[in-house]
Amino acid sequence: MTNTPISLFDLVHEIAASIEFKLPAISLAADVMTQRIRFLTLDHTVNDFLEFMVEHKVRHVVIFDPSTAPGTKPFFIGIISERDILRYTQPDVAKASDAAEYKKGTNERLVQFVTRKPICVSPNTPVHKFISVMIQNHIDMIPVLDDTKPVGIITTTDILNLLITFDAAVRKLSLALETTPSKDPDQTTALNAWTDRTAKNIMTAPPLCLGLEDTLEKAIELLKNNGFRHVPIISESNRLVGIVSDRDILRRLPYADTRGASRQKNFRDSLFSIPPNTLGVDAPLAHIMKWEPLCITENTSLAETAEKLSRKKISCLPVLNTNQDLCGIVTVTDLMKTLLLPSTAPAS
């Protein structure tokens, strides 16, 4: 064996092949993607998009050209995310928790909001590549194109489900390796390093927090300056009482007119831009946050953490210690990064 480390993901496949253990198909974009693509066209409106999100419980929509010429098929234009829309609707319209409010959406066409020529991958793109692309570009969904034809999308939920499948495969492989006479101690160590990993090993600690009386403006500055999307809210006794996300903030900012304005690449640079003396930014976070968020403990496994995030369709979980004090926060991105970790075993 050489001393060159390989990724745990690749090592698992190598070990499985060496003992003829059948792994589930989890190597390529085609294995992970959601194949059923729900889409809208450029002629649909913001109101259509908001209702579409509520009906299908999605946060991203693929946009096709609405051409109806005989013998032609609509072709892929781009994507629109919930974040793209929230900043360009009135605050009373963009309340995702109240489906009835969505029906008050605007009649502006989606052509004004679509991200054209988004980053895409092919069905044969390896797992580590598309995960790296999503992390580096801070995106929650990536289209999968076969040549120029969309054949699927990969969302963070798909990657969470990938992690759950991978975790189960590693545990079964570990058991199979125990009965193999020629088992390699280094390989067993590498697999155990994965199965022993918990929320404590991947969480951000200590997390930056705000209090109940801190304002929306202060939360905006904290998110912009630190490049994250969630802020835990604590009481005077330092107990976790709620959490505020970037979406919670965007739903309450005033309408941002897109006409004549250039939209910057980094959504934090453009979507959080507000003029001085904007009404409402002095509102206390107690009026904005989600109370009593779902939490995990330091000992929660990666698979259980991923399952909770996937099932609840949320993107972060506060972490509590044995004293029920907030000690960290785990995000979807933290879990995605674990699938890129190097193994503790050298390559053969």
RODRENVEX-464982 format. One record per residue: residue in one letter; x, y, z of N, C-alpha, C, CB in turn. Coordinates in steps of 0.02 Angstrom, whole numbers, padded with zeros to 5 digits, always signed. Glycine has a CB too. Layout:
# RODRENVEX-464982
AXYZXYZXYZXYZ/...
//
This chain:
# RODRENVEX-464982
M+00042-00060+00000+00000+00000+00000+00044+00063+00000-00048+00000+00061/T+00020+00115-00035+00056+00178-00035+00032+00221+00023+00048+00216-00102/N+00063+00278+00032+00043+00324+00085-00003+00379+00060+00104+00354+00118/T-00028+00371-00001-00072+00422-00030-00143+00411-00006-00069+00420-00107/P-00173+00459+00030-00242+00450+00054-00291+00458-00004-00259+00500+00110/I-00347+00423+00000-00400+00432-00048-00463+00452-00010-00412+00368-00091/S-00514+00472-00046-00575+00491-00012-00608+00429+00018-00624+00527-00060/L-00643+00440+00072-00679+00384+00103-00729+00355+00054-00714+00407+00168/F-00760+00397+00015-00810+00375-00034-00779+00325-00083-00840+00436-00072/D-00719+00343-00108-00685+00298-00155-00659+00235-00121-00626+00335-00188/L-00636+00243-00058-00611+00185-00022-00666+00133-00010-00581+00206+00045/V-00726+00157+00005-00782+00112+00016-00795+00071-00046-00845+00150+00037/H-00793+00103-00105-00804+00067-00167-00746+00017-00180-00810+00116-00226/E-00686+00037-00162-00628-00007-00172-00632-00069-00128-00562+00032-00157/I-00651-00058-00065-00657-00115-00019-00712-00162-00042-00671-00090+00053/A-00769-00133-00062-00826-00173-00084-00807-00217-00144-00886-00128-00102/A-00770-00187-00191-00749-00225-00250-00702-00281-00231-00715-00178-00301/S-00659-00269-00182-00609-00320-00163-00639-00381-00131-00558-00289-00116/I-00698-00374-00099-00731-00431-00067-00796-00449-00103-00744-00417+00007/E-00806-00420-00162-00865-00433-00203-00930-00418-00164-00866-00506-00226/F-00928-00361-00130-00987-00337-00093-01024-00288-00138-00967-00304-00025/K-01088-00298-00149-01126-00256-00195-01151-00193-00159-01185-00295-00224/L-01127-00136-00183-01149-00072-00156-01208-00046-00197-01092-00020-00157/P-01251-00005-00167-01303+00027-00207-01271+00076-00256-01355+00065-00161/A-01307+00092-00309-01281+00138-00360-01281+00209-00331-01323+00135-00425/I-01222+00234-00313-01217+00300-00282-01154+00336-00305-01216+00294-00205/S-01132+00323-00365-01068+00351-00388-01074+00412-00432-01030+00299-00425/L-01130+00417-00470-01136+00469-00521-01198+00511-00511-01137+00436-00590/A-01200+00567-00545-01258+00611-00541-01322+00574-00561-01248+00672-00587/A-01317+00530-00611-01376+00492-00634-01404+00448-00578-01358+00450-00694/D-01361+00427-00531-01384+00385-00476-01421+00424-00422-01324+00349-00445/V-01407+00487-00418-01430+00528-00362-01488+00574-00381-01373+00569-00334/M-01490+00596-00443-01535+00649-00465-01609+00629-00459-01520+00668-00536/T-01650+00680-00452-01722+00674-00458-01739+00678-00532-01760+00728-00416/Q-01769+00626-00559-01780+00623-00631-01843+00659-00653-01782+00552-00653/R-01892+00661-00610-01955+00694-00629-01946+00770-00622-02014+00669-00586/I-01941+00804-00678-01930+00876-00676-01996+00913-00684-01880+00898-00732/R-02012+00952-00634-02071+00996-00639-02046+01064-00663-02109+01002-00569/F-02080+01093-00711-02054+01155-00739-02109+01206-00753-02016+01140-00803/L-02087+01268-00761-02130+01323-00783-02097+01353-00844-02140+01376-00726/T-02130+01403-00874-02103+01437-00932-02092+01510-00917-02149+01428-00992/L-02060+01544-00963-02047+01616-00955-02111+01657-00951-02004+01641-01012/D-02165+01630-00977-02228+01667-00978-02267+01660-00913-02270+01644-01035/H-02246+01614-00869-02279+01609-00804-02261+01670-00762-02259+01543-00768/T-02301+01682-00711-02292+01741-00669-02263+01723-00600-02358+01777-00660/V-02244+01774-00563-02221+01764-00494-02275+01728-00454-02203+01831-00461/N-02337+01747-00464-02392+01715-00430-02394+01640-00446-02458+01748-00448/D-02384+01623-00510-02383+01553-00529-02327+01516-00493-02373+01546-00605/F-02269+01548-00489-02211+01517-00456-02225+01504-00382-02148+01561-00464/L-02253+01554-00348-02266+01547-00277-02317+01492-00263-02290+01613-00248/E-02369+01489-00303-02418+01436-00296-02388+01367-00312-02478+01449-00340/F-02344+01366-00362-02310+01304-00382-02268+01277-00325-02266+01316-00445/M-02232+01321-00290-02190+01300-00234-02232+01269-00179-02151+01359-00206/V-02289+01300-00164-02332+01274-00111-02362+01207-00131-02388+01324-00095/E-02385+01201-00193-02418+01140-00216-02369+01081-00217-02447+01150-00286/H-02309+01092-00242-02262+01037-00251-02208+01033-00196-02228+01044-00318/K-02210+01080-00149-02162+01081-00093-02090+01081-00118-02174+01020-00047/V-02076+01128-00163-02009+01136-00191-01986+01208-00180-02007+01117-00266/R-01921+01218-00188-01892+01285-00181-01857+01308-00245-01844+01287-00123/H-01855+01264-00295-01822+01280-00358-01865+01255-00415-01751+01249-00361/V-01865+01293-00469-01905+01273-00527-01862+01281-00590-01970+01316-00533/V-01865+01230-00634-01832+01233-00698-01876+01273-00746-01817+01161-00726/I-01845+01316-00786-01882+01358-00834-01867+01336-00905-01865+01432-00823/F-01920+01325-00944-01914+01309-01015-01939+01366-01057-01952+01244-01031/D-01915+01369-01118-01941+01418-01166-02013+01399-01184-01896+01420-01230/P-02058+01448-01187-02129+01432-01198-02148+01423-01271-02171+01486-01169/S-02099+01417-01317-02114+01412-01388-02165+01357-01403-02050+01399-01427/T-02214+01374-01444-02265+01325-01463-02267+01315-01538-02334+01348-01437/A-02213+01333-01572-02211+01325-01645-02218+01251-01663-02146+01354-01674/P-02254+01235-01717-02263+01165-01737-02197+01130-01747-02304+01162-01801/G-02192+01069-01720-02132+01029-01729-02074+01046-01683-02110+01034-01798/T-02083+01095-01640-02029+01114-01595-02047+01095-01523-02013+01190-01600/K-01996+01084-01483-02007+01069-01413-01978+01124-01370-01975+01001-01395/P-02009+01138-01313-01980+01188-01267-01909+01168-01249-02023+01196-01204/F-01864+01218-01244-01796+01201-01225-01776+01236-01161-01747+01219-01282/F-01726+01208-01129-01704+01230-01064-01676+01301-01066-01651+01183-01037/I-01701+01343-01020-01679+01413-01015-01636+01424-00953-01739+01460-01014/G-01661+01401-00896-01625+01414-00833-01665+01391-00773-01607+01488-00827/I-01652+01422-00716-01686+01403-00654-01706+01465-00615-01641+01357-00611/I-01754+01457-00571-01773+01509-00524-01779+01477-00455-01840+01544-00545/S-01752+01510-00405-01756+01484-00337-01802+01528-00295-01687+01480-00305/E-01822+01502-00239-01864+01541-00193-01829+01606-00173-01880+01499-00130/R-01763+01603-00162-01727+01664-00143-01731+01717-00198-01655+01647-00127/D-01729+01695-00261-01733+01743-00316-01798+01782-00313-01727+01707-00383/I-01851+01750-00292-01917+01780-00293-01933+01820-00230-01969+01727-00302/L-01912+01795-00172-01933+01826-00109-01917+01900-00104-01901+01790-00052/R-01859+01919-00130-01839+01989-00124-01879+02034-00171-01765+01997-00138/Y-01915+02004-00217-01950+02044-00267-02026+02035-00262-01927+02025-00337/T-02049+02021-00201-02120+02019-00187-02132+02063-00125-02145+01947-00175/Q-02192+02085-00117-02209+02125-00058-02206+02081+00003-02278+02157-00065/P-02184+02107+00060-02176+02066+00121-02239+02026+00139-02158+02109+00178/D-02299+02056+00130-02359+02020+00150-02376+01963+00102-02418+02068+00154/V-02345+01963+00043-02357+01909-00005-02313+01850+00010-02345+01934-00076/A-02252+01862+00031-02201+01810+00034-02197+01776+00102-02134+01839+00017/K-02253+01754+00127-02253+01717+00190-02263+01644+00175-02309+01744+00238/A-02208+01606+00172-02211+01537+00150-02252+01494+00198-02141+01508+00144/S-02259+01514+00261-02296+01474+00309-02372+01479+00298-02278+01495+00379/D-02393+01527+00258-02464+01538+00247-02479+01533+00173-02487+01606+00275/A-02504+01475+00152-02515+01463+00081-02564+01513+00051-02540+01392+00069/A-02612+01536+00091-02662+01583+00065-02630+01648+00042-02714+01597+00117/E-02576+01668+00076-02544+01731+00058-02512+01727-00011-02490+01748+00109/Y-02493+01666-00032-02461+01659-00097-02508+01680-00154-02438+01587-00108/K-02574+01673-00142-02621+01688-00195-02625+01762-00211-02689+01662-00175/K-02591+01803-00171-02591+01874-00183-02529+01895-00224-02593+01912-00118/G-02495+01848-00254-02433+01863-00289-02441+01913-00345-02404+01800-00316/T-02385+01936-00372-02386+01986-00425-02395+01953-00492-02322+02027-00424/N-02407+01994-00543-02416+01969-00611-02353+01977-00653-02474+02004-00644/E-02297+01993-00622-02236+02000-00660-02214+01932-00688-02179+02030-00617/R-02191+01932-00750-02172+01869-00782-02103+01846-00757-02171+01877-00858/L-02093+01781-00759-02032+01751-00733-01971+01768-00774-02039+01677-00728/V-01981+01792-00836-01924+01810-00878-01878+01860-00844-01949+01839-00945/Q-01905+01899-00796-01865+01949-00761-01821+01920-00707-01910+02001-00731/F-01835+01858-00687-01802+01831-00628-01760+01769-00641-01852+01815-00576/V-01766+01740-00700-01734+01677-00714-01658+01684-00716-01758+01648-00780/T-01623+01636-00687-01550+01631-00693-01534+01591-00755-01518+01599-00629/R-01509+01625-00806-01496+01592-00870-01426+01560-00869-01502+01641-00928/K-01420+01506-00906-01357+01469-00911-01328+01454-00842-01307+01508-00953/P-01367+01423-00799-01342+01406-00732-01289+01352-00736-01399+01384-00685/I-01252+01344-00682-01203+01289-00677-01241+01223-00682-01162+01293-00611/C-01218+01179-00726-01250+01114-00736-01197+01059-00734-01287+01112-00804/V-01221+00997-00727-01177+00939-00730-01209+00888-00778-01166+00907-00659/S-01170+00837-00795-01196+00785-00839-01215+00724-00797-01143+00765-00892/P-01253+00677-00826-01271+00617-00788-01210+00577-00764-01315+00572-00830/N-01153+00584-00799-01093+00546-00780-01046+00584-00734-01056+00526-00843/T-01067+00641-00710-01024+00678-00663-01019+00640-00597-01053+00750-00651/P-00957+00628-00573-00949+00592-00509-00977+00631-00450-00875+00578-00497/V-00996+00594-00400-01026+00624-00340-00984+00680-00311-01038+00571-00287/H-00919+00668-00303-00876+00717-00269-00872+00782-00309-00806+00689-00258/K-00879+00778-00375-00874+00839-00416-00936+00882-00410-00864+00820-00489/F-00997+00852-00415-01055+00896-00411-01067+00921-00340-01117+00858-00436/I-01047+00882-00289-01053+00908-00221-01005+00967-00211-01037+00852-00169/S-00944+00961-00237-00896+01016-00231-00921+01078-00266-00828+00995-00261/V-00951+01070-00325-00977+01127-00362-01032+01162-00323-01004+01104-00431/M-01077+01123-00293-01132+01153-00255-01107+01189-00193-01181+01099-00235/I-01058+01160-00159-01030+01193-00099-00994+01257-00118-00983+01145-00062/Q-00951+01253-00168-00910+01311-00187-00952+01369-00213-00860+01291-00240/N-01008+01354-00243-01050+01407-00273-01111+01424-00230-01072+01386-00342/H-01116+01393-00172-01171+01407-00125-01239+01398-00158-01164+01479-00098/I-01248+01343-00194-01311+01330-00227-01344+01267-00199-01302+01323-00303/D-01410+01267-00197-01448+01212-00168-01476+01165-00220-01504+01239-00126/M-01470+01182-00284-01495+01139-00337-01452+01147-00398-01569+01155-00352/I-01441+01091-00433-01401+01094-00494-01435+01051-00548-01328+01071-00482/P-01449+01079-00607-01480+01039-00660-01431+00987-00688-01505+01084-00716/V-01458+00931-00710-01419+00879-00743-01439+00877-00816-01429+00809-00708/L-01391+00891-00860-01405+00894-00932-01370+00839-00969-01383+00962-00960/D-01407+00805-01012-01378+00757-01059-01373+00794-01125-01422+00691-01065/D-01313+00816-01142-01302+00864-01197-01337+00929-01177-01330+00836-01266/T-01391+00948-01210-01426+01010-01191-01495+00994-01161-01435+01055-01252/K-01510+00931-01153-01576+00911-01129-01575+00898-01053-01601+00848-01166/P-01615+00933-01015-01619+00919-00943-01649+00850-00931-01660+00973-00907/V-01614+00809-00892-01639+00742-00876-01651+00734-00802-01589+00690-00900/G-01634+00784-00763-01645+00780-00692-01618+00841-00656-01614+00717-00664/I-01628+00843-00591-01599+00895-00549-01572+00861-00486-01652+00951-00531/I-01521+00892-00457-01495+00869-00393-01504+00925-00343-01419+00848-00399/T-01539+00910-00289-01550+00959-00236-01512+00936-00174-01625+00967-00221/T-01510+00980-00125-01478+00961-00062-01515+00903-00029-01475+01021-00014/T-01580+00899-00040-01618+00842-00013-01594+00777-00044-01693+00851-00025/D-01580+00777-00109-01553+00718-00142-01487+00697-00111-01544+00730-00217/I-01445+00747-00094-01380+00731-00065-01387+00705+00007-01334+00793-00066/L-01436+00732+00044-01449+00705+00110-01470+00632+00106-01504+00747+00146/N-01513+00616+00057-01534+00547+00048-01475+00503+00026-01591+00543-00003/L-01430+00532-00014-01369+00496-00033-01328+00479+00029-01327+00539-00083/L-01321+00527+00074-01282+00515+00135-01313+00459+00176-01277+00579+00176/I-01379+00459+00181-01414+00407+00220-01400+00338+00188-01490+00420+00223/T-01404+00334+00122-01391+00272+00087-01318+00250+00096-01407+00279+00012/F-01272+00299+00091-01201+00284+00099-01186+00259+00169-01159+00347+00084/D-01216+00290+00219-01206+00270+00288-01228+00198+00299-01244+00316+00336/A-01286+00180+00273-01310+00111+00280-01264+00062+00245-01382+00104+00252/A-01237+00082+00187-01192+00038+00149-01126+00028+00187-01177+00067+00080/V-01100+00082+00218-01038+00076+00256-01047+00029+00315-01015+00146+00280/R-01103+00034+00349-01115-00009+00407-01120-00083+00386-01179+00014+00444/K-01154-00096+00331-01159-00165+00306-01091-00190+00283-01211-00169+00249/L-01053-00146+00251-00986-00165+00228-00941-00181+00287-00956-00109+00185/S-00947-00143+00340-00907-00155+00401-00920-00225+00428-00921-00102+00455/L-00984-00245+00429-01002-00312+00453-00974-00366+00407-01078-00319+00459/A-00979-00352+00341-00953-00401+00293-00877-00408+00299-00971-00380+00222/L-00844-00353+00315-00771-00353+00320-00748-00393+00380-00744-00282+00325/E-00789-00396+00432-00772-00434+00492-00767-00509+00478-00823-00421+00547/T-00803-00532+00429-00803-00605+00415-00754-00623+00359-00873-00627+00395/T-00718-00572+00333-00670-00585+00279-00602-00600+00310-00665-00524+00231/P-00574-00658+00297-00510-00678+00328-00454-00628+00315-00489-00746+00303/S-00453-00597+00257-00397-00553+00239-00412-00480+00253-00379-00563+00167/K-00454-00467+00302-00472-00397+00314-00411-00356+00333-00526-00392+00370/D-00411-00294+00311-00356-00248+00322-00374-00203+00381-00340-00206+00258/P-00334-00201+00435-00350-00158+00493-00359-00085+00474-00295-00164+00545/D-00319-00061+00426-00325+00009+00405-00394+00022+00374-00270+00027+00355/Q-00419-00025+00336-00484-00016+00305-00539-00016+00358-00497-00072+00254/T-00533-00061+00407-00583-00062+00461-00582+00003+00500-00569-00121+00508/T-00523+00030+00511-00516+00093+00547-00550+00149+00508-00442+00110+00558/A-00541+00149+00442-00571+00201+00401-00647+00198+00403-00546+00194+00328/L-00675+00139+00400-00747+00132+00402-00774+00151+00471-00768+00060+00385/N-00738+00131+00524-00760+00149+00591-00758+00224+00603-00717+00113+00643/A-00710+00258+00571-00705+00330+00578-00769+00364+00552-00644+00356+00540/W-00799+00334+00501-00862+00361+00475-00920+00345+00523-00877+00333+00405/T-00927+00281+00541-00985+00262+00582-00983+00293+00651-00988+00187+00587/D-00924+00310+00676-00918+00340+00743-00930+00416+00742-00850+00325+00772/R-00931+00445+00682-00937+00518+00678-01008+00540+00696-00919+00542+00606/T-01013+00593+00735-01078+00620+00757-01082+00695+00743-01089+00606+00833/A-01138+00724+00763-01148+00796+00753-01092+00836+00785-01215+00817+00781/K-01066+00813+00841-01013+00849+00876-00951+00858+00832-00994+00812+00940/N-00938+00809+00788-00878+00811+00747-00884+00858+00687-00863+00741+00723/I-00944+00877+00668-00951+00918+00607-00984+00986+00620-00992+00880+00556/M-01010+00997+00680-01046+01059+00693-01000+01119+00696-01085+01053+00759/T-01029+01178+00684-00995+01241+00696-01004+01259+00769-01022+01298+00649/A-00949+01267+00805-00953+01279+00877-00899+01329+00898-00946+01214+00916/P-00916+01377+00941-00985+01393+00960-01018+01434+00904-00987+01433+01027/P-01083+01429+00895-01116+01467+00843-01125+01541+00862-01184+01437+00827/L-01124+01585+00813-01140+01655+00826-01215+01662+00837-01116+01700+00767/C-01233+01695+00890-01304+01700+00909-01325+01773+00916-01317+01662+00974/L-01390+01784+00916-01420+01848+00932-01473+01838+00985-01449+01882+00869/G-01496+01894+01014-01547+01891+01066-01616+01911+01041-01528+01934+01124/L-01666+01902+01082-01735+01916+01063-01746+01989+01046-01781+01896+01119/E-01710+02034+01077-01719+02105+01065-01675+02132+01010-01707+02143+01128/D-01629+02091+00984-01590+02113+00927-01635+02121+00866-01532+02063+00911/T-01614+02162+00819-01658+02182+00765-01645+02144+00701-01652+02255+00752/L-01693+02151+00655-01685+02123+00588-01623+02150+00554-01748+02137+00546/E-01609+02214+00563-01550+02245+00533-01486+02213+00558-01549+02320+00548/K-01484+02197+00623-01424+02166+00651-01415+02095+00624-01429+02164+00728/A-01471+02060+00614-01466+01992+00585-01441+01995+00513-01535+01958+00588/I-01463+02045+00475-01440+02053+00406-01364+02063+00405-01475+02112+00372/E-01339+02106+00448-01268+02119+00449-01228+02057+00469-01253+02177+00497/L-01255+02019+00517-01220+01959+00539-01215+01908+00483-01257+01928+00600/L-01269+01898+00446-01268+01850+00391-01222+01874+00334-01339+01839+00364/K-01226+01937+00317-01185+01964+00263-01111+01960+00279-01205+02036+00247/N-01093+01977+00341-01023+01981+00359-00991+01913+00370-01015+02022+00422/N-01032+01862+00384-01004+01797+00400-01020+01743+00349-01029+01774+00466/G-01061+01759+00299-01073+01713+00245-01112+01651+00263-01009+01692+00217/F-01156+01655+00314-01198+01597+00327-01271+01617+00323-01183+01567+00395/R-01315+01568+00334-01386+01579+00318-01433+01572+00379-01407+01530+00266/H-01406+01556+00437-01449+01546+00495-01418+01577+00557-01462+01470+00507/V-01461+01604+00600-01438+01633+00663-01481+01607+00720-01441+01711+00661/P-01452+01569+00767-01490+01548+00826-01505+01608+00870-01450+01494+00866/I-01564+01607+00901-01585+01660+00946-01588+01632+01017-01654+01691+00925/I-01555+01666+01063-01552+01642+01132-01586+01691+01179-01480+01629+01153/S-01608+01665+01237-01640+01707+01287-01587+01739+01332-01689+01665+01330/E-01610+01778+01380-01564+01810+01427-01526+01759+01469-01601+01858+01473/S-01556+01699+01477-01523+01646+01515-01481+01601+01470-01575+01604+01553/N-01469+01624+01408-01428+01589+01359-01458+01522+01336-01359+01576+01388/R-01523+01516+01339-01557+01457+01314-01583+01470+01243-01616+01437+01361/L-01578+01419+01200-01602+01425+01132-01678+01432+01132-01581+01364+01090/V-01703+01484+01099-01776+01494+01096-01801+01496+01024-01794+01559+01131/G-01756+01507+00976-01780+01511+00907-01722+01514+00858-01824+01571+00898/I-01740+01522+00794-01689+01528+00742-01716+01571+00686-01668+01457+00716/V-01672+01610+00655-01690+01652+00599-01648+01632+00539-01680+01728+00616/S-01680+01622+00482-01645+01604+00421-01644+01663+00372-01677+01542+00388/D-01602+01657+00321-01601+01710+00270-01669+01716+00236-01546+01696+00219/R-01705+01660+00228-01771+01664+00197-01820+01702+00241-01798+01593+00184/D-01816+01692+00308-01859+01730+00354-01848+01805+00344-01846+01710+00427/I-01784+01823+00335-01767+01894+00326-01792+01920+00258-01691+01904+00332/L-01780+01882+00206-01800+01904+00139-01874+01914+00133-01776+01855+00087/R-01913+01874+00170-01985+01880+00167-02010+01946+00197-02018+01822+00203/R-01967+01979+00234-01989+02039+00269-01955+02103+00246-01977+02031+00342/L-01913+02097+00196-01882+02157+00168-01927+02188+00116-01813+02140+00138/P-01921+02254+00106-01964+02287+00057-01949+02265-00014-01956+02363+00062/Y-01997+02275-00058-01992+02257-00128-01930+02289-00159-02055+02278-00166/A-01891+02249-00197-01833+02274-00232-01848+02273-00307-01769+02232-00216/D-01856+02331-00337-01872+02336-00408-01813+02313-00450-01893+02408-00427/T-01825+02266-00496-01771+02240-00537-01759+02281-00600-01785+02169-00556/R-01805+02325-00618-01799+02361-00681-01739+02409-00680-01863+02400-00695/G-01696+02400-00728-01638+02443-00734-01582+02427-00686-01658+02514-00725/A-01591+02375-00647-01540+02357-00597-01503+02294-00619-01571+02346-00527/S-01439+02292-00606-01399+02233-00622-01398+02188-00560-01327+02251-00644/R-01413+02124-00569-01416+02078-00513-01347+02046-00505-01470+02025-00523/Q-01319+02053-00446-01252+02028-00433-01252+01953-00423-01223+02063-00372/K-01194+01923-00434-01188+01850-00431-01201+01823-00362-01120+01829-00455/N-01174+01856-00311-01183+01832-00242-01249+01859-00216-01124+01855-00197/F-01295+01813-00200-01362+01835-00179-01359+01879-00117-01407+01775-00167/R-01310+01870-00073-01306+01911-00014-01291+01984-00031-01254+01884+00034/D-01253+01995-00086-01235+02062-00105-01294+02101-00134-01179+02061-00156/S-01341+02065-00165-01396+02100-00198-01462+02094-00158-01406+02072-00267/L-01478+02034-00135-01543+02024-00104-01548+02057-00036-01556+01950-00097/F-01493+02065-00001-01495+02097+00065-01482+02173+00061-01445+02065+00110/S-01475+02199+00001-01462+02271-00006-01526+02309+00008-01435+02288-00077/I-01522+02354+00056-01581+02395+00073-01559+02468+00081-01614+02369+00139/P-01603+02514+00062-01586+02585+00069-01584+02606+00142-01635+02627+00030/P-01548+02660+00157-01547+02685+00227-01617+02701+00252-01502+02748+00232/N-01626+02694+00316-01689+02711+00349-01748+02670+00324-01704+02784+00339/T-01735+02609+00302-01788+02566+00279-01834+02548+00338-01760+02502+00246/L-01899+02556+00327-01947+02540+00379-01947+02465+00393-02017+02564+00359/G-01952+02446+00456-01960+02376+00475-01896+02341+00495-01990+02340+00419/V-01838+02370+00477-01776+02334+00493-01758+02340+00567-01718+02360+00451/D-01794+02382+00603-01782+02388+00675-01828+02341+00715-01793+02460+00698/A-01865+02298+00680-01909+02251+00714-01869+02200+00753-01955+02215+00663/P-01889+02184+00815-01854+02134+00855-01860+02065+00823-01881+02132+00926/L-01807+02025+00831-01807+01959+00801-01860+01913+00832-01739+01927+00808/A-01883+01930+00891-01936+01892+00923-01999+01890+00880-01953+01920+00992/H-02008+01942+00838-02067+01946+00794-02057+01909+00728-02084+02018+00781/I-01996+01887+00716-01978+01860+00650-01959+01786+00653-01921+01899+00620/M-01927+01766+00707-01895+01701+00710-01946+01644+00714-01849+01697+00770/K-01922+01584+00701-01960+01523+00712-01945+01500+00784-01942+01467+00660/W-01997+01494+00824-01990+01475+00894-01981+01400+00900-02050+01499+00935/E-01945+01379+00952-01936+01309+00970-01916+01267+00909-02000+01281+01001/P-01858+01281+00880-01837+01242+00822-01820+01170+00840-01777+01276+00789/L-01825+01127+00791-01803+01058+00799-01728+01057+00813-01821+01015+00737/C-01707+01017+00862-01636+01014+00881-01612+00942+00881-01626+01046+00951/I-01546+00935+00885-01514+00869+00893-01465+00876+00951-01479+00846+00828/T-01435+00819+00970-01384+00820+01022-01316+00809+00991-01399+00765+01075/E-01265+00818+01032-01197+00808+01008-01185+00737+00983-01147+00825+01063/N-01222+00689+01010-01212+00619+00993-01256+00594+00937-01223+00577+01054/T-01294+00638+00906-01337+00617+00851-01294+00596+00792-01386+00674+00830/S-01309+00538+00763-01269+00513+00707-01280+00556+00644-01287+00440+00692/L-01234+00549+00596-01240+00587+00534-01303+00567+00496-01178+00577+00490/A-01317+00502+00494-01376+00478+00457-01440+00504+00488-01377+00402+00456/E-01444+00504+00555-01504+00530+00588-01511+00605+00577-01503+00514+00663/T-01455+00640+00579-01457+00712+00566-01482+00726+00495-01386+00742+00575/A-01456+00688+00446-01477+00697+00377-01551+00680+00369-01435+00653+00330/E-01574+00628+00403-01644+00607+00398-01690+00661+00425-01655+00542+00436/K-01672+00693+00481-01713+00746+00509-01717+00806+00462-01686+00768+00577/L-01660+00825+00434-01659+00881+00387-01700+00866+00325-01587+00898+00368/S-01693+00806+00298-01729+00787+00238-01804+00783+00251-01704+00720+00213/R-01823+00752+00306-01894+00742+00321-01930+00808+00334-01903+00695+00381/K-01897+00853+00369-01928+00917+00386-01917+00971+00333-01901+00941+00453/K-01875+00954+00282-01859+01002+00229-01833+01067+00257-01921+01015+00185/I-01784+01061+00303-01750+01118+00332-01676+01111+00316-01763+01123+00409/S-01638+01164+00328-01567+01161+00308-01518+01171+00365-01554+01213+00257/C-01542+01173+00428-01496+01175+00485-01529+01147+00547-01471+01246+00498/L-01487+01124+00593-01511+01098+00657-01466+01124+00713-01514+01020+00657/P-01493+01159+00762-01453+01176+00820-01435+01113+00859-01492+01226+00866/V-01377+01115+00892-01352+01057+00930-01350+01075+01004-01281+01035+00905/L-01380+01033+01046-01382+01044+01118-01338+00993+01154-01454+01040+01144/N-01306+01015+01209-01266+00969+01249-01310+00936+01302-01207+01006+01282/T-01279+00899+01346-01318+00862+01397-01355+00907+01445-01272+00816+01436/N-01333+00970+01450-01367+01019+01493-01421+01058+01456-01316+01067+01522/Q-01434+01037+01393-01483+01070+01351-01463+01141+01332-01551+01071+01385/D-01398+01154+01335-01372+01219+01313-01351+01214+01240-01312+01241+01356/L-01360+01268+01203-01339+01270+01133-01263+01267+01130-01366+01333+01097/C-01236+01218+01092-01163+01212+01088-01138+01212+01016-01141+01148+01122/G-01185+01210+00967-01163+01210+00898-01221+01212+00850-01121+01149+00883/I-01205+01210+00787-01257+01209+00735-01231+01167+00676-01277+01281+00712/V-01274+01124+00649-01256+01083+00591-01300+01103+00533-01264+01006+00607/T-01269+01114+00476-01306+01133+00416-01302+01077+00363-01280+01199+00387/V-01343+01084+00312-01340+01037+00256-01271+01037+00225-01393+01055+00203/T-01241+01096+00220-01173+01101+00192-01123+01062+00233-01152+01174+00187/D-01129+01063+00299-01084+01024+00342-01088+00950+00325-01100+01035+00416/L-01149+00926+00314-01157+00856+00297-01132+00840+00227-01231+00836+00303/M-01142+00886+00181-01117+00875+00113-01041+00868+00114-01138+00933+00067/K-01008+00908+00155-00935+00907+00159-00910+00840+00185-00910+00963+00204/T-00948+00805+00226-00925+00742+00252-00916+00690+00197-00974+00716+00305/L-00955+00697+00143-00949+00650+00087-00886+00662+00046-01010+00654+00043/L-00851+00716+00061-00788+00732+00025-00727+00718+00069-00788+00805+00003/L-00738+00694+00129-00683+00684+00176-00633+00632+00151-00709+00664+00244/P-00569+00642+00164-00520+00590+00149-00527+00532+00198-00448+00618+00151/S-00506+00474+00178-00508+00417+00223-00447+00419+00268-00511+00349+00183/T-00449+00378+00320-00391+00373+00364-00346+00315+00341-00412+00362+00438/A-00367+00282+00288-00327+00226+00262-00292+00246+00198-00371+00164+00250/P-00230+00223+00187-00195+00240+00125-00224+00202+00066-00121+00224+00132/A-00210+00228+00007-00233+00195-00054-00191+00133-00066-00230+00242-00115/S-00222+00081-00095-00184+00020-00110-00150+00025-00178-00230-00040-00108/
//
